[in-house]
Amino acid sequence: MLPSPEGHGLGWAHGTARPLSNLLRVIGAADLALARLVEGHVNAAVLVEIHGDRQVREAMRTAVRRGVLLGVWGAEGPEPLEWRDHGGGGFALIGSKRYASGLGHVGLAVLTARATRDAPIRMFLAPADDPNRYDHDAWTASAMRATRSGGFDATGIILEEAECIGKAGALMTEPWFEGGVWRYCAAHVGGAEGLIARWTDMLRRMERLDDPIQRNRLGRAMADATAARAVVEAAAEAVEAASHAPPEAVERAVAHSLLAREAVESACTRILALCERSLGMAAQDIRDPLDRMRRDLSLFLRQAAPDAKLDRAVRTVTETGLEALR
Ligand SMILES: Cc1cc2nc3c(=O)[nH]c(=O)nc-3n(C[C@H](O)[C@H](O)[C@H](O)COP(=O)(O)OP(=O)(O)OC[C@H]3O[C@@H](n4cnc5c(N)ncnc54)[C@H](O)[C@@H]3O)c2cc1C
């Protein structure tokens, strides 16, 4: 069952941050590709619920009730997606998206586009189910292949004003934009937990689980995963609490989420290294599900602009102090 934008209001209604974090973590532990798609679905629903007017919210809700999967396709290739006036308040799209997850699964995507290269970003809720627009071969990464990610050619899509989501620039509104990175971090923590479970199982099958050095590696990985989970849950709650707070509090919540991202990436990177050292070649055996989990986690950790994210958090914390983070 897909997370519904109604009822539980997962991801935007008060009190849902912790349950959503758990959901993404548990799905991530089973399958990181699925977690990627669910996170995209929730992200799209949140963007429409928070920024959209009644018409686009209704359109999204109706689609989700019919079982439509949503996605957010924002990543740009060398030729960023642009929109042109189509008359009568309509928009014509020109260009394509890359790294679009869920080709063939996603029915409606939040597409970002600008009027010109430096103009503010607009969001549109656009049909995403035309296979002629897909470029599966554009996903050249060796991992996360089950996400069915690739290029999406949006040229010629005509949209009405009612399919616009919020005002130009709304996408960057905090604490929802950078503050929202905790969601993919929750999936990463799930991936780390899933990897540890498969690793433990493999050591057991190899009859090496009683070896003190192997137990030490496992213990360090478990400690990292436990700490990463706590850090993500704290960030999720801080961002949720800041949703109607004054700007300084919002920026502190964003910093909290960005520092959590850094902590989770570091923890997951250490866990991957410990697992690979522990299992040697067996960690890279394509016949075992551990190998896919290891490769998927390693790739999924590579999200946009990590250095800029850390730097933004540092700027906030140098002014307010770590103590000021919730
Ligand atoms: C499995 C998976 C699924 C995805 N699905 C989607 C999706 O559905 N929709 C979507 O929109 N996107 C999706 N993405 C793309 C994602 O949102 C990011 O765009 C992508 O992961 C960025 O990866 P990157 O390593 O190229 O990042 P980069 O931002 O290029 O970072 C790589 C390195 O370059 C550094 N760097 C970045 N900018 C600069 C600069 N200006 N100067 C110097 N150094 C710089 C970074 O700090 C980092 O060290 C997906 C990605 C993955 C891995």
The ligand as a Tripos MOL2 file, in Angstrom:
@<TRIPOS>MOLECULE
LIG
   53    58     1     0     0
SMALL
NO_CHARGES

@<TRIPOS>ATOM
      1 C1         19.5090    5.8380   -6.6560 C.3       1 LIG1
      2 C2         19.2780    7.2780   -6.9930 C.ar      1 LIG1
      3 C3         18.0050    7.6820   -7.3920 C.ar      1 LIG1
      4 C4         17.7750    9.0080   -7.7380 C.ar      1 LIG1
      5 N1         16.5130    9.4010   -8.1090 N.ar      1 LIG1
      6 C5         16.2650   10.6920   -8.3810 C.ar      1 LIG1
      7 C6         14.9590   11.1530   -8.7190 C.ar      1 LIG1
      8 O1         13.9910   10.3930   -8.7890 O.2       1 LIG1
      9 N2         14.7930   12.4650   -8.9770 N.ar      1 LIG1
     10 C7         15.8240   13.3480   -8.9580 C.ar      1 LIG1
     11 O2         15.6210   14.5340   -9.1860 O.2       1 LIG1
     12 N3         17.0790   12.9440   -8.6500 N.ar      1 LIG1
     13 C8         17.3110   11.6560   -8.3710 C.ar      1 LIG1
     14 N4         18.5900   11.2520   -8.0740 N.ar      1 LIG1
     15 C9         19.6710   12.2230   -8.2120 C.3       1 LIG1
     16 C10        19.9830   12.9170   -6.9100 C.3       1 LIG1
     17 O3         18.9120   13.7440   -6.5450 O.3       1 LIG1
     18 C11        21.2590   13.7580   -7.1000 C.3       1 LIG1
     19 O4         21.0680   14.6570   -8.1650 O.3       1 LIG1
     20 C12        22.4340   12.9130   -7.4170 C.3       1 LIG1
     21 O5         22.4600   11.8010   -6.5470 O.3       1 LIG1
     22 C13        23.6950   13.7560   -7.2790 C.3       1 LIG1
     23 O6         24.7800   12.8830   -7.2620 O.3       1 LIG1
     24 P1         26.2520   13.3950   -7.5510 P.3       1 LIG1
     25 O7         27.1740   12.4970   -6.8150 O.co2     1 LIG1
     26 O8         26.4260   13.5730   -9.0090 O.co2     1 LIG1
     27 O9         26.2220   14.8240   -6.7860 O.3       1 LIG1
     28 P2         27.1150   16.0960   -6.9020 P.3       1 LIG1
     29 O10        26.2900   17.1990   -6.3440 O.co2     1 LIG1
     30 O11        27.7040   16.2760   -8.2610 O.co2     1 LIG1
     31 O12        28.2640   15.7400   -5.8530 O.3       1 LIG1
     32 C14        29.4260   15.0000   -6.1820 C.3       1 LIG1
     33 C15        30.6180   15.6690   -5.5400 C.3       1 LIG1
     34 O13        30.8520   16.9520   -6.1630 O.3       1 LIG1
     35 C16        30.8330   17.9770   -5.1680 C.3       1 LIG1
     36 N5         30.2690   19.1830   -5.8110 N.ar      1 LIG1
     37 C17        28.9780   19.4010   -6.1340 C.ar      1 LIG1
     38 N6         28.8450   20.6160   -6.7090 N.ar      1 LIG1
     39 C18        30.0770   21.1610   -6.7480 C.ar      1 LIG1
     40 C19        30.5910   22.4050   -7.2330 C.ar      1 LIG1
     41 N7         29.7930   23.3120   -7.7980 N.pl3     1 LIG1
     42 N8         31.9170   22.6350   -7.1090 N.ar      1 LIG1
     43 C20        32.7260   21.7010   -6.5590 C.ar      1 LIG1
     44 N9         32.3190   20.5050   -6.0940 N.ar      1 LIG1
     45 C21        31.0040   20.2450   -6.1900 C.ar      1 LIG1
     46 C22        29.9850   17.4360   -4.0570 C.3       1 LIG1
     47 O14        30.1880   18.0910   -2.8220 O.3       1 LIG1
     48 C23        30.4270   15.9750   -4.0490 C.3       1 LIG1
     49 O15        31.6520   15.8450   -3.3790 O.3       1 LIG1
     50 C24        18.8420    9.9270   -7.7050 C.ar      1 LIG1
     51 C25        20.1250    9.5180   -7.3020 C.ar      1 LIG1
     52 C26        20.3450    8.2070   -6.9460 C.ar      1 LIG1
     53 C27        21.7160    7.7840   -6.5150 C.3       1 LIG1
@<TRIPOS>BOND
     1     1     2 1
     2     2     3 ar
     3     2    52 ar
     4     3     4 ar
     5     4     5 ar
     6     4    50 ar
     7     5     6 ar
     8     6     7 ar
     9     6    13 1
    10     7     8 2
    11     7     9 ar
    12     9    10 ar
    13    10    11 2
    14    10    12 ar
    15    12    13 ar
    16    13    14 ar
    17    14    15 1
    18    14    50 ar
    19    15    16 1
    20    16    17 1
    21    16    18 1
    22    18    19 1
    23    18    20 1
    24    20    21 1
    25    20    22 1
    26    22    23 1
    27    23    24 1
    28    24    25 2
    29    24    26 1
    30    24    27 1
    31    27    28 1
    32    28    29 2
    33    28    30 1
    34    28    31 1
    35    31    32 1
    36    32    33 1
    37    33    34 1
    38    33    48 1
    39    34    35 1
    40    35    36 1
    41    35    46 1
    42    36    37 ar
    43    36    45 ar
    44    37    38 ar
    45    38    39 ar
    46    39    40 ar
    47    39    45 ar
    48    40    41 1
    49    40    42 ar
    50    42    43 ar
    51    43    44 ar
    52    44    45 ar
    53    46    47 1
    54    46    48 1
    55    48    49 1
    56    50    51 ar
    57    51    52 ar
    58    52    53 1
@<TRIPOS>SUBSTRUCTURE
     1 LIG1         1 GROUP 0 **** ****
